[in-house]
Amino acid sequence: MTADDDAASEPVSERWSQWREGTDLEEYYSRWRRLQDAGQSPHGEADFIESFHPTSVLDAGCGMGRVAIELAHRAIDVVGVDLDDDLLNFARRSQPSIEWVHANLATMHLGRRFAMVAMPGNVMVFCRPSDRPEIVRTAAAHLEPGGLLVAGFDIERHHDALTLVAYDEHCSSHHFELVERWATWDREPYRGGAYAVSVHRLLNAG
């Protein structure tokens, strides 16, 4: 696999660059621990993912590894992939036993398939708009037949915003069907709000 070379040759989105410039990574890393210490569960995404009983999960756009690490604690076979190696260093430090891969989600080739591809961290918002269809394509390429694609992201209004109609079209183009859509990871009904959690199933392309 030449994932590192692949990732290094691809620019990140302007949106991601702006987030990185304005974010103290150490502070961001510690915020989830502070939530837990305050008695709040930071694992809503992991709870949602586990409810489908996947035997394996590709955490696509895993960042610092919070969700992947929690899934591993629940005995789920998980691999984390991200384009930002600085964030992956936090993940490696936190849980070195997990496979962390530095790769571009639009071009990755991991050589295996998973029961689920999960993108819980606004991945489809922070990627380059031109990469969105390819990210859905590579998700399909890394799923077992009947596997699930789970994505949660903000529904925004600017000119580059990803609409649910456009996301569903990307998914349909790569043989996915919509199974569920919620407003939160706690399964609050979606009524056209500013955030959506979508679950698509990969159909048999044949």
C-alpha positions as CSV (number, residue, x, y, z in Angstrom):
1,M,0.0,0.0,0.0
2,T,1.3,3.5,-0.9
3,A,-1.2,5.3,1.3
4,D,1.3,7.8,2.7
5,D,2.5,8.9,-0.8
6,D,-1.1,9.1,-1.9
7,A,-2.2,11.3,1.0
8,A,0.9,13.6,0.8
9,S,0.2,14.3,-2.9
10,E,-3.4,15.4,-2.3
11,P,-4.3,18.9,-0.9
12,V,-6.8,19.2,1.9
13,S,-9.8,21.3,1.5
14,E,-9.8,25.0,2.3
15,R,-12.4,24.4,5.0
16,W,-10.2,21.9,6.7
17,S,-7.2,24.2,6.5
18,Q,-9.2,26.9,8.2
19,W,-10.3,24.6,11.0
20,R,-6.8,23.5,11.6
21,E,-5.4,27.0,11.8
22,G,-8.0,28.0,14.4
23,T,-7.8,24.8,16.5
24,D,-5.4,24.0,19.4
25,L,-5.1,20.2,18.9
26,E,-4.1,19.5,22.5
27,E,-7.1,21.4,23.8
28,Y,-9.4,19.7,21.2
29,Y,-8.0,16.3,22.2
30,S,-8.7,16.9,25.9
31,R,-12.3,18.2,25.5
32,W,-13.8,14.7,25.2
33,R,-12.0,13.6,28.4
34,R,-13.5,16.7,30.1
35,L,-17.0,15.7,29.0
36,Q,-16.6,12.3,30.4
37,D,-15.2,13.6,33.7
38,A,-18.2,15.8,33.9
39,G,-20.5,12.8,33.6
40,Q,-21.5,13.3,30.0
41,S,-21.1,10.5,27.5
42,P,-18.9,11.3,24.5
43,H,-19.8,8.1,22.8
44,G,-23.1,8.7,21.1
45,E,-21.7,7.8,17.7
46,A,-20.2,4.6,19.0
47,D,-23.5,3.6,20.6
48,F,-25.3,4.2,17.3
49,I,-22.7,2.2,15.3
50,E,-22.7,-0.7,17.7
51,S,-26.5,-0.9,17.5
52,F,-26.1,-2.4,14.0
53,H,-23.8,-5.2,15.4
54,P,-21.1,-4.7,12.8
55,T,-18.3,-7.3,12.9
56,S,-15.8,-4.8,11.4
57,V,-15.8,-1.0,10.9
58,L,-13.7,1.3,8.8
59,D,-13.7,4.7,10.6
60,A,-13.2,6.9,7.6
61,G,-11.9,10.3,8.6
62,C,-11.1,9.0,12.1
63,G,-9.2,12.1,13.3
64,M,-7.8,11.6,16.7
65,G,-9.5,8.2,17.0
66,R,-12.1,8.8,19.6
67,V,-14.8,6.7,17.9
68,A,-12.5,4.0,16.6
69,I,-10.9,3.5,20.1
70,E,-14.3,3.2,21.7
71,L,-15.4,0.7,19.1
72,A,-12.3,-1.3,19.8
73,H,-13.0,-1.3,23.5
74,R,-16.4,-2.9,22.5
75,A,-14.6,-5.8,20.7
76,I,-15.3,-4.5,17.2
77,D,-12.6,-5.0,14.6
78,V,-11.8,-1.4,13.5
79,V,-9.4,0.4,11.2
80,G,-9.0,4.2,11.3
81,V,-8.1,6.2,8.2
82,D,-7.4,10.0,8.0
83,L,-5.6,12.4,5.7
84,D,-4.2,14.5,8.6
85,D,-1.2,12.7,10.1
86,D,-1.0,15.1,13.0
87,L,-4.4,14.0,14.2
88,L,-3.4,10.3,13.6
89,N,-0.5,10.8,15.9
90,F,-2.9,11.5,18.7
91,A,-4.7,8.3,17.8
92,R,-1.5,6.2,17.6
93,R,-0.5,7.6,21.0
94,S,-3.9,6.7,22.6
95,Q,-4.3,3.2,21.2
96,P,-1.3,1.8,19.3
97,S,-2.9,-1.6,18.9
98,I,-5.4,-0.3,16.3
99,E,-4.4,0.0,12.7
100,W,-4.2,3.7,11.8
101,V,-3.8,4.5,8.1
102,H,-2.6,7.8,6.6
103,A,-4.6,8.0,3.4
104,N,-6.9,10.1,1.3
105,L,-10.5,8.8,1.5
106,A,-11.1,9.6,-2.1
107,T,-8.2,7.3,-3.3
108,M,-7.5,4.8,-0.5
109,H,-6.9,1.1,-1.2
110,L,-6.8,-0.9,2.0
111,G,-7.1,-4.3,0.5
112,R,-10.0,-5.5,2.6
113,R,-13.7,-5.0,3.1
114,F,-15.7,-4.1,6.1
115,A,-19.2,-4.6,7.4
116,M,-19.6,-0.9,7.9
117,V,-17.9,2.3,6.8
118,A,-18.5,5.1,9.4
119,M,-18.0,8.8,8.8
120,P,-19.2,10.4,12.1
121,G,-17.1,13.5,12.2
122,N,-18.5,15.9,9.5
123,V,-16.2,14.2,7.0
124,M,-18.3,15.0,4.0
125,V,-18.3,18.7,5.0
126,F,-14.6,19.0,5.6
127,C,-13.5,17.1,2.4
128,R,-13.0,18.9,-0.9
129,P,-16.4,19.3,-2.6
130,S,-14.9,17.6,-5.7
131,D,-13.9,14.6,-3.7
132,R,-17.4,13.8,-2.3
133,P,-18.5,11.4,-5.1
134,E,-15.1,9.6,-4.9
135,I,-15.3,9.2,-1.2
136,V,-18.6,7.5,-1.5
137,R,-17.1,5.3,-4.3
138,T,-14.2,4.2,-2.2
139,A,-16.6,3.5,0.7
140,A,-18.5,1.2,-1.5
141,A,-15.3,-0.5,-2.6
142,H,-14.4,-1.2,1.0
143,L,-17.8,-2.7,2.0
144,E,-19.0,-6.2,2.0
145,P,-22.2,-6.9,0.1
146,G,-25.0,-5.5,2.1
147,G,-22.6,-3.4,4.2
148,L,-23.6,-0.1,5.7
149,L,-22.4,3.4,5.1
150,V,-23.1,5.7,8.1
151,A,-22.4,9.4,7.9
152,G,-23.3,12.4,10.1
153,F,-22.8,15.9,8.9
154,D,-24.0,19.5,9.2
155,I,-26.6,20.6,6.6
156,E,-25.3,24.1,5.6
157,R,-26.5,26.8,3.3
158,H,-23.3,28.2,1.5
159,H,-22.6,27.6,-2.2
160,D,-20.3,24.6,-1.5
161,A,-22.6,23.0,1.0
162,L,-23.5,19.4,0.7
163,T,-27.3,18.9,0.6
164,L,-28.9,15.6,1.5
165,V,-30.3,15.4,-2.0
166,A,-26.8,15.6,-3.4
167,Y,-25.4,13.1,-0.9
168,D,-28.2,10.6,-1.6
169,E,-27.5,11.0,-5.3
170,H,-23.8,10.2,-4.7
171,C,-24.8,7.2,-2.8
172,S,-27.4,6.0,-5.4
173,S,-24.7,6.3,-8.1
174,H,-22.6,3.8,-6.2
175,H,-25.4,1.3,-5.5
176,F,-26.5,2.4,-2.1
177,E,-30.0,2.7,-0.8
178,L,-31.1,4.9,2.1
179,V,-32.1,2.8,5.1
180,E,-32.5,5.4,8.0
181,R,-32.1,9.1,8.6
182,W,-32.0,10.8,11.9
183,A,-31.4,14.3,13.3
184,T,-29.0,13.0,16.0
185,W,-26.9,10.0,17.0
186,D,-29.6,9.4,19.6
187,R,-32.1,8.7,16.8
188,E,-34.2,11.9,17.2
189,P,-36.5,12.1,14.1
190,Y,-35.1,14.1,11.2
191,R,-37.4,17.0,10.3
192,G,-35.2,19.1,8.0
193,G,-32.8,20.4,10.7
194,A,-29.2,21.5,10.6
195,Y,-27.7,18.0,11.1
196,A,-28.4,14.6,9.8
197,V,-27.2,11.1,10.4
198,S,-27.8,8.9,7.3
199,V,-27.5,5.1,7.0
200,H,-27.2,3.6,3.5
201,R,-26.9,0.0,2.5
202,L,-24.8,-1.3,-0.3
203,L,-26.8,-3.2,-2.8
204,N,-25.7,-6.0,-5.1
205,A,-24.4,-4.1,-8.2
206,G,-25.1,-7.2,-10.3
